[in-house]
Amino acid sequence: MSNHTPSLAELELRLAKLERQNRRWKYLGFPFRLLGRSIFLLAKVLRKRLSAASTAAKPAGAYDTLVVRRLELRDKAGKLRGFWAEDADGSGLVLADAAGKIGVGLGVMAEGPGLALYDTAEKMRAGLVVTANGPGLALYDTAEKMRAGLAVAPEGPGLELRDDAEKRRAGLVVTADGPRLALFDAGEQLRAGLGITAEGPGLALVDSAGKGCATLRVVCDGSSLALSDAAGKPRAILRVVDDGPGLGLYDAAQKGRAALTVTASGPTLLLSDAAGKTRAMLTEDGLSRP
């Protein structure tokens, strides 16, 4: 262990580094809303086509009918069990159960191909689409509310979990920076984030206004804990590096005003003015002024 005493300037460099790491959480996000919109558009088109086919005139004689631009599949009782057609929205295939309720829908629209699966109550429970942003899978509850989404976007793969109000509550993504887990409150405000980057793992806690309140990091040169004010500005940094532990305190302008360190040479307390100039230093040998 060296006798180097970290200065306020060195602690401020760590402060700037922590701020850059915290900003990464603001860019967490994948096109789950686009995924849900694409699947519901597909479901709407497929339902419309099945309804139109059900009311179409039945051909005389055989029910297995092949018509230009349209294909109908009927059972022995003449009930419609499948239908394929194309229109301005695209082309699609609908398969129904014995009760005439839609069970499977496969379509190709302007945004891309999609597959929708329905339960016995004709509620869509799963949808798979491929758009320009990449493939996506959405899972729905009995009220057809999206509760889980899995997507692969240009930034990387991501998983999103929603509550019964379809509000985003948890998200897991893997980007070029590394994997990240985010937890959201009922208002979809990020409240906690856990991630691993090339610099090391980190944990961020955020208040209801979206301001970072606490950040815990472990990097190659040690570990640190940063506490922020209501404006999201770090005001205290506690860190442990090879030279020893240290605490830095900052004013509202983020100027270092006090630093307490412990190294091989002993404890040191530095006090600085608003300009960042050291005005007093206290060591085992006593108090000194520059």
C-alpha positions as CSV (number, residue, x, y, z in Angstrom):
1,M,0.0,0.0,0.0
2,S,1.4,3.4,-0.9
3,N,1.5,6.6,1.2
4,H,-0.4,8.6,-1.4
5,T,-3.2,10.7,0.1
6,P,-6.1,11.1,-2.4
7,S,-7.0,14.7,-2.9
8,L,-10.4,16.4,-3.4
9,A,-9.5,16.6,-7.1
10,E,-9.1,12.9,-7.4
11,L,-12.4,12.3,-5.6
12,E,-14.1,14.7,-8.0
13,L,-12.8,12.6,-11.0
14,R,-14.6,9.7,-9.4
15,L,-17.7,11.8,-9.0
16,A,-17.7,12.6,-12.7
17,K,-17.2,9.0,-13.5
18,L,-20.2,8.0,-11.4
19,E,-22.4,10.6,-13.1
20,R,-21.6,9.1,-16.5
21,Q,-22.4,5.6,-15.3
22,N,-25.8,6.8,-13.9
23,R,-26.8,8.3,-17.2
24,R,-26.7,5.0,-18.9
25,W,-29.9,3.9,-17.1
26,K,-31.8,6.7,-18.9
27,Y,-31.4,4.8,-22.2
28,L,-32.8,1.5,-21.0
29,G,-35.7,0.5,-23.2
30,F,-36.9,-1.7,-26.1
31,P,-39.8,-1.4,-28.5
32,F,-42.3,-3.3,-26.4
33,R,-45.0,-0.7,-27.1
34,L,-44.4,-1.1,-30.8
35,L,-44.5,-4.9,-30.3
36,G,-47.9,-4.8,-28.6
37,R,-49.4,-2.4,-31.2
38,S,-48.3,-4.6,-34.1
39,I,-49.8,-7.7,-32.5
40,F,-53.1,-6.0,-31.7
41,L,-53.3,-4.7,-35.3
42,L,-52.8,-8.2,-36.5
43,A,-55.5,-9.5,-34.2
44,K,-57.9,-6.8,-35.3
45,V,-57.4,-7.6,-39.0
46,L,-57.8,-11.3,-38.5
47,R,-61.0,-11.0,-36.4
48,K,-62.4,-8.8,-39.2
49,R,-61.7,-11.3,-41.8
50,L,-63.2,-14.2,-39.9
51,S,-66.4,-12.2,-39.3
52,A,-66.6,-11.4,-43.0
53,A,-66.0,-15.0,-44.0
54,S,-68.7,-16.3,-41.6
55,T,-71.4,-14.2,-43.3
56,A,-70.3,-14.9,-46.8
57,A,-72.7,-16.9,-49.0
58,K,-72.1,-20.6,-48.9
59,P,-71.4,-22.3,-52.2
60,A,-73.9,-24.8,-53.5
61,G,-72.8,-28.4,-53.3
62,A,-69.3,-29.0,-52.0
63,Y,-68.1,-26.8,-49.1
64,D,-64.4,-27.2,-49.9
65,T,-64.2,-24.1,-52.0
66,L,-61.2,-22.5,-53.7
67,V,-61.9,-19.0,-55.0
68,V,-59.6,-16.5,-56.5
69,R,-57.9,-14.5,-53.8
70,R,-59.8,-16.4,-51.1
71,L,-59.7,-19.8,-49.5
72,E,-62.4,-21.1,-47.1
73,L,-62.1,-24.3,-45.1
74,R,-65.4,-25.8,-43.7
75,D,-66.1,-28.9,-41.7
76,K,-68.7,-31.6,-42.7
77,A,-71.5,-29.5,-41.0
78,G,-70.6,-26.6,-43.2
79,K,-69.1,-24.5,-40.3
80,L,-66.3,-22.2,-41.2
81,R,-63.0,-23.6,-39.7
82,G,-60.5,-21.7,-41.7
83,F,-60.1,-18.7,-43.9
84,W,-57.4,-17.1,-46.0
85,A,-57.6,-13.8,-47.9
86,E,-55.8,-10.6,-48.7
87,D,-56.8,-7.0,-48.6
88,A,-55.3,-3.5,-48.2
89,D,-53.9,-4.5,-44.8
90,G,-52.1,-7.6,-46.0
91,S,-52.8,-11.3,-46.2
92,G,-53.8,-13.7,-43.5
93,L,-54.9,-17.1,-42.4
94,V,-57.4,-17.7,-39.6
95,L,-58.2,-21.1,-38.0
96,A,-61.3,-21.5,-35.8
97,D,-62.5,-24.3,-33.5
98,A,-65.7,-26.3,-33.7
99,A,-67.6,-23.4,-32.1
100,G,-66.4,-21.0,-34.8
101,K,-64.1,-19.1,-32.4
102,I,-60.8,-18.0,-33.7
103,G,-57.9,-20.0,-32.3
104,V,-54.9,-19.2,-34.5
105,G,-54.2,-16.3,-36.8
106,L,-51.3,-15.9,-39.1
107,G,-50.8,-12.7,-41.2
108,V,-48.4,-10.6,-43.1
109,M,-48.9,-6.9,-42.8
110,A,-46.9,-3.8,-43.8
111,E,-45.0,-3.9,-40.5
112,G,-44.1,-7.6,-41.0
113,P,-45.4,-11.1,-40.4
114,G,-47.2,-12.1,-37.2
115,L,-48.8,-15.0,-35.4
116,A,-51.6,-14.7,-32.8
117,L,-52.8,-17.5,-30.5
118,Y,-56.2,-17.4,-28.7
119,D,-57.8,-19.2,-25.8
120,T,-61.2,-20.9,-25.8
121,A,-62.8,-17.5,-24.9
122,E,-61.3,-16.1,-28.1
123,K,-59.0,-13.9,-26.1
124,M,-55.5,-13.4,-27.6
125,R,-53.0,-14.8,-25.2
126,A,-49.8,-14.8,-27.3
127,G,-48.4,-13.0,-30.3
128,L,-45.3,-13.2,-32.3
129,V,-44.2,-10.6,-34.8
130,V,-41.2,-9.6,-36.8
131,T,-40.8,-5.9,-37.6
132,A,-38.0,-3.7,-38.9
133,N,-36.8,-3.4,-35.3
134,G,-36.5,-7.2,-34.9
135,P,-38.6,-10.2,-33.6
136,G,-40.9,-9.9,-30.6
137,L,-43.0,-12.2,-28.5
138,A,-45.9,-10.8,-26.3
139,L,-47.9,-12.8,-23.7
140,Y,-51.3,-11.6,-22.5
141,D,-53.7,-12.3,-19.6
142,T,-57.4,-13.2,-19.8
143,A,-58.3,-9.6,-20.3
144,E,-55.9,-9.4,-23.3
145,K,-53.5,-7.1,-21.4
146,M,-49.9,-7.5,-22.3
147,R,-48.0,-8.8,-19.2
148,A,-44.7,-10.0,-20.7
149,G,-42.7,-9.2,-23.7
150,L,-39.5,-10.6,-25.2
151,A,-37.8,-8.7,-28.0
152,V,-34.6,-8.6,-29.9
153,A,-33.8,-5.1,-31.0
154,P,-30.7,-3.6,-32.7
155,E,-29.4,-2.7,-29.3
156,G,-29.8,-6.3,-28.1
157,P,-32.3,-8.7,-26.5
158,G,-34.7,-7.6,-23.8
159,L,-37.4,-8.9,-21.5
160,E,-40.2,-6.8,-20.0
161,L,-42.8,-7.6,-17.3
162,R,-45.9,-5.6,-16.7
163,D,-48.6,-5.3,-14.0
164,D,-52.3,-5.7,-14.5
165,A,-52.5,-2.1,-15.6
166,E,-50.0,-2.9,-18.4
167,K,-47.5,-0.7,-16.6
168,R,-43.8,-1.6,-17.0
169,R,-42.5,-2.9,-13.7
170,A,-39.4,-4.9,-14.6
171,G,-37.0,-5.0,-17.5
172,L,-33.9,-7.0,-18.3
173,V,-31.7,-6.1,-21.3
174,V,-28.3,-7.0,-22.7
175,T,-26.6,-4.3,-24.7
176,A,-23.0,-3.6,-25.8
177,D,-22.4,-2.1,-22.3
178,G,-23.5,-5.3,-20.6
179,P,-26.6,-6.8,-18.9
180,R,-28.9,-4.6,-16.9
181,L,-32.0,-5.2,-14.7
182,A,-34.4,-2.3,-14.0
183,L,-37.3,-2.1,-11.6
184,F,-40.1,0.5,-12.0
185,D,-42.8,1.8,-9.7
186,A,-46.6,1.9,-10.6
187,G,-45.9,5.1,-12.6
188,E,-43.3,3.4,-14.7
189,Q,-40.5,5.5,-13.1
190,L,-37.2,3.7,-12.8
191,R,-36.5,3.1,-9.0
192,A,-33.7,0.6,-9.0
193,G,-31.2,-0.7,-11.5
194,L,-28.6,-3.4,-11.3
195,G,-26.0,-3.8,-14.1
196,I,-22.6,-5.0,-15.1
197,T,-20.3,-3.1,-17.5
198,A,-16.7,-3.4,-18.5
199,E,-15.8,-1.4,-15.5
200,G,-17.6,-3.7,-13.1
201,P,-21.0,-4.3,-11.4
202,G,-23.2,-1.4,-10.1
203,L,-26.4,-0.8,-8.2
204,A,-28.5,2.4,-8.6
205,L,-31.4,3.5,-6.4
206,V,-33.7,6.3,-7.7
207,D,-36.3,8.5,-6.1
208,S,-39.9,9.1,-7.3
209,A,-38.7,12.1,-9.3
210,G,-36.3,10.0,-11.3
211,K,-33.2,11.4,-9.5
212,G,-30.4,9.1,-8.5
213,C,-30.2,8.9,-4.7
214,A,-27.6,6.2,-4.2
215,T,-25.1,4.4,-6.5
216,L,-22.9,1.5,-5.5
217,R,-20.1,0.5,-7.8
218,V,-17.3,-2.0,-7.8
219,V,-14.6,-1.2,-10.4
220,C,-11.0,-2.2,-11.0
221,D,-9.5,0.3,-8.6
222,G,-11.9,-0.4,-5.8
223,S,-15.5,0.1,-4.6
224,S,-17.6,3.2,-4.0
225,L,-20.9,4.4,-2.7
226,A,-22.3,7.7,-3.9
227,L,-25.3,9.5,-2.2
228,S,-27.1,12.3,-4.1
229,D,-29.4,15.2,-3.2
230,A,-32.9,15.8,-4.5
231,A,-31.5,17.3,-7.7
232,G,-29.6,14.0,-8.4
233,K,-26.2,15.6,-7.7
234,P,-23.8,13.4,-5.8
235,R,-23.0,15.0,-2.4
236,A,-21.1,12.3,-0.7
237,I,-18.8,9.6,-2.0
238,L,-17.4,6.8,0.1
239,R,-14.8,4.6,-1.6
240,V,-12.2,2.0,-0.8
241,V,-9.2,1.7,-3.1
242,D,-5.7,0.2,-2.8
243,D,-4.4,3.2,-0.9
244,G,-7.2,2.9,1.7
245,P,-10.7,4.2,2.4
246,G,-11.9,7.7,1.8
247,L,-14.9,10.0,2.1
248,G,-15.6,13.1,0.0
249,L,-18.3,15.7,0.7
250,Y,-19.5,18.1,-1.9
251,D,-21.6,21.3,-1.9
252,A,-24.6,22.1,-4.1
253,A,-22.3,23.3,-6.9
254,Q,-20.5,19.9,-6.6
255,K,-17.3,21.4,-5.4
256,G,-15.3,19.2,-3.1
257,R,-15.4,20.8,0.4
258,A,-14.1,18.0,2.7
259,A,-12.2,14.8,2.2
260,L,-11.3,12.2,4.9
261,T,-8.8,9.5,3.9
262,V,-6.8,6.8,5.7
263,T,-3.6,5.6,4.1
264,A,-0.4,3.8,5.3
265,S,0.8,7.2,6.6
266,G,-2.3,7.7,8.7
267,P,-5.6,9.6,8.5
268,T,-5.9,12.9,6.7
269,L,-8.7,15.5,6.7
270,L,-8.8,18.1,4.0
271,L,-11.1,21.2,4.1
272,S,-11.5,23.4,1.0
273,D,-13.3,26.6,0.1
274,A,-15.9,27.2,-2.6
275,A,-13.2,27.6,-5.2
276,G,-11.9,24.1,-4.4
277,K,-8.7,25.5,-2.8
278,T,-7.5,23.5,0.3
279,R,-7.7,25.8,3.3
280,A,-6.8,23.4,6.1
281,M,-5.3,19.9,6.5
282,L,-5.5,17.8,9.7
283,T,-3.2,14.8,10.2
284,E,-1.7,12.9,13.1
285,D,1.0,15.6,13.3
286,G,-1.6,18.3,13.8
287,L,-3.4,21.1,11.9
288,S,-1.8,23.0,9.1
289,R,-2.8,25.7,6.6
290,P,-1.4,26.2,3.1
